[in-house]
Structure formats: C-alpha cells, structure tokens
C-alpha cells in the first residue's frame, strides 16, 4: 500500500498520480503499486512540487512494516536505533531551514530587494499643482441631501494662486444640526446663495483638468457628481489625491483619521472647521505635511 499527500502543489501533478493511485480526498492519493512505479511517482512529485510539500508512506519489509519519505516538509524522517521516526521541527530549526525551504536563497533575496527598489521607484509622485476642494451639504446622502457651499483653492508649489467660493441655495431647509455644525443658515442662503446651475459650471471651469486634493474625497465627489447629473453636465472626474487615504498610509500613531484629529496631531492651526474655505486651507496644510513625511521615508 502506498499513500501520497500533497500540499500547495501544482494541479498538473494529479495527472501522473491519478494514473496509478486513487484520490480519496483533496491531495490524498492511495494505491497498490510496484516499487519501480512508486519510486518513479516520487521522483515526479519532487520534480514538479515546486514550493509545495509532499509526504509518501508505503509498506516495507522492516520492523515497522512501513517507511516514509518527505519533500519540502519541516518534519524530517530520522533513524532512531533502527526505527524510522519523524523529527518534530523546533523554532530554531525552522528558522535555519526556512530560507532554503521557502525559496529565500541569497539569489531570491537579491531579486526581492531589486523588486522592492523597483516598486519604490514606481511610486507615483504627488502633484505640486492642484486644486483643494471641499463641499458642505444638508446631510450625508447624495440622493436625499444637497450641496449648500462649494469652496476650492488653486495651489502651485505651495502658493495659493486663486480661490473659489460660493453658497448654494437649497430646495429644502437646512437641518438644525447642520446649521449648528457649519454656521450656515437658511437666511444666509436666501441672502447670499446662488442657484446650483449657476455655481457648478463656474466651479468646473475653475478646477479644469487639474488634480484635486480632498479629505474624504468619496464624500465630496459623490455630491459633485450628483449635482452634475442634476444640471446635465459631464460628471466631475478629475484625478484625486485623498488626504484621508494618504494619511492612513504615512501617518502613524493617530487616534483616527478625521481632518480635525490629523490637524491637532500635526499641530496645524486652523481658523475653524466645517466651512469650505477653512477646510480647504487646512487640507492644503495637511497635504503638504503628508508629502514631507512620505519624502522623509523614501
């Protein structure tokens, strides 16, 4: 009787094994074969297993009435006073054997290091000319709620070159929680607000095709795209750097990644939050800080 078990081996091995052995479970093959066939099957297993592991147990004319072979396994067969036993791997032995058995030879390590350097060189540079965008809304749903303020600043090499700001009239009243959060009231919109179909084309012309920097860009984009659909304009789809996602990659030791938390963490002063002009300026400063952190890590 011969039993062969395979782990993480290429499916192509099945072709050879199923000609002679029966697969009784995934990766487990059992059968009665001659010594010549058994040795040939084991040779093919070792040649084709790649990084997978294999074990073969077979009948033998010894005291134990069986013998076994392993390939790419951490457990090893040893001879103990004429008996064949399996040596359980210790952490020290696993570490010693791991480099070879897991494929991390000196040549492999060199390739991995080269790949890491190549990947590092391929990191896309962050734009130095961009538009910071922020919107305030009557709620969180782009289906139920509306934009009530749009703000943007155009930046080139850290210098603000132009600003855009407008309040937008809402079809429904502003909830009290939003008025308290933003300081924008229904009276302000009646007095200073403009119609969305008037504001949105001006905003799109201001941003042009420049990359956008925004904190939690998904929120701003979904409202701007909903507004574009309402005004029958092309969807806002500028390339974007989301400082929320960027801060998660490069900022350590932060309680959470809300804009206010990050500003406090980096000691960035702000004139106030939840108005588009202030949030755009804060996001600009945060973006510049995140660039510095990423560059220092490179």
N, C-alpha and C positions, 0 to 999 in steps of 0.2 A: 504494500500500500504506500502511495506517495501523496503527500498533501503540500501544496504550494499556496502561500498567501502573498498578495501584492498590496502595497500601499503607495498611492500617488505615482503610479506607473502609467506610461502611455497606453492608451486603448489598443494600440497595434499589437501589444503583447498577447492579447486574448486570442488572436488568430492562431499563433503557434500552440498555445496551451490547450485550447478547446479541441484541437485535432486529436489529442491524446488523453486529456483529463476532462472531467465534468465539473462545470462551475456550479457549486451548490449554494453559493452566496456571493455577494459582490466582492470580487478579488480573492475568492477561496476556490481552489481547484483540487479535485480528488480523483485518484485513479490508480489502476494497477498497470505498471509499465515495466519494461526490461531495464536493466542497469544502463545499457547503452542509450536508450531513449531518454531515461531520466537525466543522465549526465548531459546529453545534448540539449534538453529543455533548460537545464540550469545554466548552461553556457549562454543560451539565447536570452535568458532572463537577465543575466549580468550585463550582457552587451547592450540591451535595449531598455533597461530600467531607468537610465539617466539618473535623476536625483531621487527617484522613488526607492523604496526599501522592499526587500523580499525575504521570505523565510521558507525553507523546504524541510519537511520532516518525512522520513522514509524508513521502511523496515530494513533491518540489518542483522547479520548473524553475530551479534556481540552479547554481552551480559544483559544489556538493557533492551535488546531486541529492537533497537531503533537508533537512528542517527539523524543529525540535522545540520543544515547549512544556512548561513545568513548573508545578506548583501545590503550594504548601506544601513545597517542597524546599529543602534547604540548598545544593545545587548550582544555579548560575544560568547561563542562556544569555547569552553576550556576543558582540558583533560585534568581530572582530579582523581588520582590514584586509580587510573584505568577506567574511570567513569566520565562520560561526557556531560558537562553541566553548562548552564547559561550564566555568565557573569553579569550581575546587575550593574549598570553604569553608575558611578559616583559623579557628583557635580564637577569634580576636578578632572576626571577622565573625559566627561562630555565636553568640557571646555577645551581640553587638549586635542580631542579628536574632531571637535566641531568644525574647525576651519577647513579641514580636508573633506569631511563627510558632507558638509553643507555647501561645498563648492567654493569656499572663500580661500583659494590658494593665493599666493603672492601675485600671480598674474591677474586673478579675478579681482583682488583688492585694488590693483592698479587700474583695471577697467572701471570699477565702481567709482574710484576717485576721479578718473577722467570724465565719466558721465556726470558726476556731481558738479565738476567745474564747468562743463559744457552747459548744464542746466542753469547754473548760476549766471553764466554769460548771456543766456537767452531770456533772463528776466526782463520783462517789458519795462522800459523806463517810464516813470511817471511824468505827465505833461507839465511843462513850465508855463504854458499859455493855456488858459482855461476860463470857464465861467462857473462861479459858485451859484447854485440855485437853491431856493427854499420856497415852500408854499405854506400858507395857513389855510385851514379848512373848517367847515362846520362840524366835522366828525371824522371817523376813521374809514367809512365806506365810500369808495368812489362811485357806487351806484346810488346810494341814498343821500350823500352829502355833497357840498360844493366848495370850490375854491373861493376864499374871501380876500386873499392877499398873495401877490407874487413878488418876489424880490430876487435880484441877481446882481453880481458884480463881475466885471471882466478883469482878469489878472494876467499880467505878463511879467515873468521874472520877479514875482512877489510884489509888484507895484500894481495898484488898482488903477486901471485906465478908464473905466466907465461904470456907471451904476444904472440899474433899472429897478423901479418900484411902482406898484400900483395896488390900490384897494379895488376889490371886485364886488359889484352888487350881487347880493344873493336873492334867490327867488323866495326863500323862506327865512324866518327869523333865526338869529344866532342863539344857540342854547346858552343858558346862563353859565354853565361850566366852561364853555369856550370863551365867552366874554371875560370871565374871570381869569382864564389862563392867558389869553392874548391881549386883553385890554381893548379889543376891537368890539364896538357896539353897533347895533342896528342904525343908530343915529349917525355914526361915523360913515357907514357905508352909504347911507342916503345923501350925506353931505359931500363926501369925497370919492365915493366909489364910482367906477366906470363899468360899462357893460362888458361881459366876458368876450363877446365877439369883437369888441374894440381893443381890449387889452391883449388878448392872446396873439394876434398877428404881430403886434409890436414886440412882444416878448420873443417870439420865434425869430424875428428879424434881428433882435439884439444878440441872441445866442448864436445864430448862424449855424455853422457846422463845427464849432469849437467843442472840444471835450468838456464835459460837465463834471464838477465836483459837488457831491451832495452827501449829507449824512442821513443814512437810511433811505437811499435813493429809490428803493422799490416803492415807498410811500409817495414820494413826490412824482415819480414817473407815472404811476397808475392814475393819479388825479389829472396830470397834464395830458395824458393820452385820452382819458375820458372827455376832457374839455375839447381836445382836438376833434374827437368824433362828434361832439355836440355842435361844434362850429364848422363841421365839414372841411377840416383842414388835414393835411398829412400828419400822421402820428409823430409825436416827438420821440426821436430815436437816436439822439446824439450819444456817442461813446461816453461812458461814465466811469468815474472813479468814486466808489462808495467809501467814505471815510469810516463808516461802521465796519465794513468787511476788512478794510486795510488795518484798522486799529486792532482787530482780532488777531491778525497775523503778526504784527510787530510790537504791540504794546503788552507788557507783562505786568502782573500784579495789580490789575484794575478790578474793582468790585463788579462793575458791569460796564457795558459799552454805550450807555446813553451819552448824548452830547454833553449834558451838564456834568456828568461824572468824569468824563475824559478831560473836560476843561479844568475842573478842580484838581484832577490828578496831575496835570501838567502845569498847574499854576498859570493858566491863561485867563487874563482878565476879560470880562465881558460887560457890556453896558446894560444887559438884560436879555432875557430869553423869550422865545415864543412870539417874536416879531421877525419878519423875514430879513429885514436889513441887519439886525443884530445877529441873527443866526448865521447869515452869510459871512459876516466878518469873523465870527467865532469859528466857523467851519474852515475858513481860509487859514486861520492861525493854527488850527488843529492839523490840517493837511500839511502845512509847512513843517510842523513838529514831527509828524509821522515820516515825512521824507528824510529828515535828519536822522531819525532812528534807523530807518532802513539803510541809509548810506553808511552809517557807522558800523552796521552789522555786516556789510559786504567786504 
